[in-house]
């Protein structure tokens, strides 16, 4: 069976990843395509438990411990969810993957990028997305959205200061400039339908056979 297609949706907090991933899954499914939707951290029982630990604002977690928790979650997620779905020929839509670790732990936490590169390679076994949609939004606007939908103060990462979130966004922009063939930047400003149309345009150019 032909290997499936691995697509990730990335972006800083409040960019609308979940909304757009759900809408994209529904759109592709209506065309008769086999689609799987998952997320990081999460996707498996073990990884979802780690997600609760990582994002709980009551937990004080050192940057290195945080990095290792994300990578532990990724190992299980890749082995249990991603690789089997791809072997079944599915289109896998994943909210966040290795780029998020580079942006949040590398740029945001200022952890040595070589450590992150090595750990990402170990956790994924070399699996990389075929396409990444980077939903870009000004930090202040994204955080306002995130806190409105997820609670007044937000989760542990959403509560970080503006400088942290600006470094994260800068990290994503640098990644997109470094890998323009894989990472396509889409403005997350505008209505849900407008952003959805922008994403569809990217997919049409990359996978015209789906449309």
C-alpha positions as a Python dict, from the first residue, in 0.01 Angstrom:
ca = {
    (1, 'X'): (0, 0, 0),
    (2, 'X'): (123, 349, -84),
    (3, 'X'): (247, 550, 214),
    (4, 'X'): (8, 819, 332),
    (5, 'X'): (70, 1192, 355),
    (6, 'X'): (182, 1362, 675),
    (7, 'X'): (62, 1721, 719),
    (8, 'X'): (123, 1930, 1029),
    (9, 'X'): (-41, 2255, 1135),
    (10, 'X'): (177, 2481, 1345),
    (11, 'X'): (164, 2825, 1498),
    (12, 'X'): (178, 3019, 1820),
    (13, 'X'): (-101, 3010, 2077),
    (14, 'X'): (-441, 3123, 1953),
    (15, 'X'): (-367, 3087, 1582),
    (16, 'X'): (-666, 2856, 1526),
    (17, 'X'): (-491, 2524, 1463),
    (18, 'X'): (-762, 2302, 1607),
    (19, 'X'): (-1048, 2478, 1429),
    (20, 'X'): (-870, 2466, 1094),
    (21, 'X'): (-753, 2107, 1135),
    (22, 'X'): (-1108, 1991, 1208),
    (23, 'X'): (-1245, 2178, 908),
    (24, 'X'): (-971, 2044, 682),
    (25, 'X'): (-1035, 1688, 797),
    (26, 'X'): (-1406, 1723, 723),
    (27, 'X'): (-1340, 1874, 381),
    (28, 'X'): (-1100, 1597, 277),
    (29, 'X'): (-1325, 1325, 418),
    (30, 'X'): (-1615, 1455, 209),
    (31, 'X'): (-1399, 1393, -96),
    (32, 'X'): (-1369, 1027, 2),
    (33, 'X'): (-1014, 1049, 135),
    (34, 'X'): (-902, 857, 444),
    (35, 'X'): (-797, 1112, 705),
    (36, 'X'): (-664, 1086, 1060),
    (37, 'X'): (-658, 1384, 1298),
    (38, 'X'): (-425, 1390, 1597),
    (39, 'X'): (-225, 1634, 1809),
    (40, 'X'): (86, 1693, 2014),
    (41, 'X'): (140, 1663, 2294),
    (42, 'X'): (-122, 1392, 2295),
    (43, 'X'): (-282, 1147, 2057),
    (44, 'X'): (-235, 841, 2279),
    (45, 'X'): (-348, 767, 2634),
    (46, 'X'): (9, 797, 2765),
    (47, 'X'): (78, 1118, 2572),
    (48, 'X'): (-251, 1279, 2677),
    (49, 'X'): (-156, 1216, 3040),
    (50, 'X'): (176, 1390, 2977),
    (51, 'X'): (-12, 1677, 2813),
    (52, 'X'): (-205, 1733, 3135),
    (53, 'X'): (121, 1750, 3330),
    (54, 'X'): (295, 1982, 3083),
    (55, 'X'): (12, 2233, 3046),
    (56, 'X'): (-113, 2239, 3404),
    (57, 'X'): (-32, 2590, 3535),
    (58, 'X'): (10, 2455, 3887),
    (59, 'X'): (317, 2254, 3782),
    (60, 'X'): (661, 2412, 3799),
    (61, 'X'): (868, 2236, 3533),
    (62, 'X'): (1228, 2313, 3442),
    (63, 'X'): (1292, 2383, 3070),
    (64, 'X'): (1492, 2062, 3020),
    (65, 'X'): (1231, 1850, 3199),
    (66, 'X'): (965, 2012, 2982),
    (67, 'X'): (1162, 1930, 2668),
    (68, 'X'): (1204, 1567, 2771),
    (69, 'X'): (834, 1531, 2851),
    (70, 'X'): (745, 1658, 2505),
    (71, 'X'): (989, 1418, 2342),
    (72, 'X'): (865, 1121, 2547),
    (73, 'X'): (513, 1204, 2432),
    (74, 'X'): (636, 1225, 2072),
    (75, 'X'): (800, 883, 2075),
    (76, 'X'): (478, 713, 2181),
    (77, 'X'): (264, 922, 1948),
    (78, 'X'): (484, 852, 1647),
    (79, 'X'): (501, 478, 1709),
    (80, 'X'): (141, 423, 1814),
    (81, 'X'): (-49, 667, 1592),
    (82, 'X'): (146, 834, 1314),
    (83, 'X'): (344, 551, 1158),
    (84, 'X'): (55, 300, 1156),
    (85, 'X'): (-179, 557, 997),
    (86, 'X'): (76, 643, 730),
    (87, 'X'): (136, 274, 657),
    (88, 'X'): (-241, 243, 603),
    (89, 'X'): (-217, 514, 337),
    (90, 'X'): (-405, 779, 534),
    (91, 'X'): (-366, 1155, 522),
    (92, 'X'): (-250, 1238, 873),
    (93, 'X'): (-332, 1586, 1003),
    (94, 'X'): (-137, 1664, 1317),
    (95, 'X'): (-157, 1974, 1536),
    (96, 'X'): (207, 2048, 1617),
    (97, 'X'): (510, 1825, 1577),
    (98, 'X'): (886, 1880, 1588),
    (99, 'X'): (872, 2241, 1466),
    (100, 'X'): (680, 2331, 1782),
    (101, 'X'): (965, 2201, 1997),
    (102, 'X'): (1218, 2407, 1802),
    (103, 'X'): (1000, 2718, 1836),
    (104, 'X'): (886, 2679, 2197),
    (105, 'X'): (1176, 2504, 2367),
    (106, 'X'): (1452, 2621, 2133),
    (107, 'X'): (1360, 2984, 2074),
    (108, 'X'): (1117, 3032, 2362),
    (109, 'X'): (1315, 2855, 2636),
    (110, 'X'): (1655, 2916, 2471),
    (111, 'X'): (1758, 2550, 2493),
    (112, 'X'): (2058, 2441, 2284),
    (113, 'X'): (1920, 2378, 1932),
    (114, 'X'): (2157, 2086, 1877),
    (115, 'X'): (2006, 1903, 2174),
    (116, 'X'): (1659, 1960, 2033),
    (117, 'X'): (1762, 1846, 1686),
    (118, 'X'): (1910, 1525, 1826),
    (119, 'X'): (1612, 1453, 2049),
    (120, 'X'): (1363, 1523, 1771),
    (121, 'X'): (1547, 1283, 1542),
    (122, 'X'): (1550, 1017, 1813),
    (123, 'X'): (1183, 1063, 1903),
    (124, 'X'): (1058, 1054, 1543),
    (125, 'X'): (1291, 794, 1398),
    (126, 'X'): (1348, 1044, 1118),
    (127, 'X'): (980, 1098, 1032),
    (128, 'X'): (923, 1448, 891),
    (129, 'X'): (606, 1614, 761),
    (130, 'X'): (541, 1624, 388),
    (131, 'X'): (384, 1966, 436),
    (132, 'X'): (355, 2209, 725),
    (133, 'X'): (97, 2486, 738),
    (134, 'X'): (224, 2765, 963),
    (135, 'X'): (-67, 2976, 1084),
    (136, 'X'): (90, 3311, 1164),
    (137, 'X'): (-71, 3571, 1388),
    (138, 'X'): (55, 3865, 1597),
    (139, 'X'): (134, 3745, 1947),
    (140, 'X'): (-103, 3980, 2131),
    (141, 'X'): (-396, 3886, 1908),
    (142, 'X'): (-327, 3514, 1937),
    (143, 'X'): (-303, 3520, 2316),
    (144, 'X'): (-626, 3716, 2339),
    (145, 'X'): (-798, 3449, 2131),
    (146, 'X'): (-643, 3163, 2329),
    (147, 'X'): (-741, 3302, 2667),
    (148, 'X'): (-1092, 3377, 2548),
    (149, 'X'): (-1148, 3018, 2437),
    (150, 'X'): (-945, 2831, 2698),
    (151, 'X'): (-992, 3030, 3016),
    (152, 'X'): (-914, 3378, 3135),
    (153, 'X'): (-552, 3311, 3231),
    (154, 'X'): (-472, 3024, 2995),
    (155, 'X'): (-259, 2711, 3038),
    (156, 'X'): (100, 2700, 3166),
    (157, 'X'): (256, 2803, 2835),
    (158, 'X'): (-9, 3061, 2750),
    (159, 'X'): (73, 3231, 3081),
    (160, 'X'): (431, 3297, 2975),
    (161, 'X'): (524, 3662, 2917),
    (162, 'X'): (506, 3843, 2584),
    (163, 'X'): (882, 3821, 2527),
    (164, 'X'): (862, 3441, 2541),
    (165, 'X'): (576, 3430, 2291),
    (166, 'X'): (751, 3676, 2061),
    (167, 'X'): (1057, 3450, 2058),
    (168, 'X'): (832, 3155, 1972),
    (169, 'X'): (679, 3339, 1678),
    (170, 'X'): (1025, 3447, 1563),
    (171, 'X'): (1136, 3086, 1580),
    (172, 'X'): (852, 2975, 1354),
    (173, 'X'): (931, 3251, 1103),
    (174, 'X'): (1298, 3146, 1094),
    (175, 'X'): (1197, 2783, 1036),
    (176, 'X'): (972, 2884, 747),
    (177, 'X'): (1253, 3082, 587),
    (178, 'X'): (1489, 2788, 627),
    (179, 'X'): (1249, 2531, 477),
    (180, 'X'): (1023, 2718, 233),
    (181, 'X'): (941, 2406, 31),
    (182, 'X'): (791, 2227, 331),
    (183, 'X'): (664, 2509, 551),
    (184, 'X'): (399, 2735, 400),
    (185, 'X'): (304, 3046, 594),
    (186, 'X'): (-68, 3131, 607),
    (187, 'X'): (-197, 3442, 781),
    (188, 'X'): (-434, 3341, 1061),
    (189, 'X'): (-599, 3682, 1062),
    (190, 'X'): (-949, 3709, 920),
    (191, 'X'): (-1259, 3495, 956),
    (192, 'X'): (-1245, 3119, 1001),
    (193, 'X'): (-1374, 3075, 644),
    (194, 'X'): (-1111, 3312, 504),
    (195, 'X'): (-827, 3126, 673),
    (196, 'X'): (-977, 2795, 560),
    (197, 'X'): (-971, 2914, 199),
    (198, 'X'): (-607, 3017, 229),
    (199, 'X'): (-516, 2670, 355),
    (200, 'X'): (-711, 2507, 74),
    (201, 'X'): (-517, 2712, -179),
    (202, 'X'): (-190, 2582, -38),
    (203, 'X'): (-316, 2224, -54),
    (204, 'X'): (-444, 2266, -408),
    (205, 'X'): (-100, 2369, -526),
    (206, 'X'): (71, 2081, -342),
    (207, 'X'): (-187, 1803, -388),
    (208, 'X'): (-410, 1898, -686),
    (209, 'X'): (-529, 1537, -715),
    (210, 'X'): (-733, 1580, -396),
    (211, 'X'): (-944, 1854, -549),
}
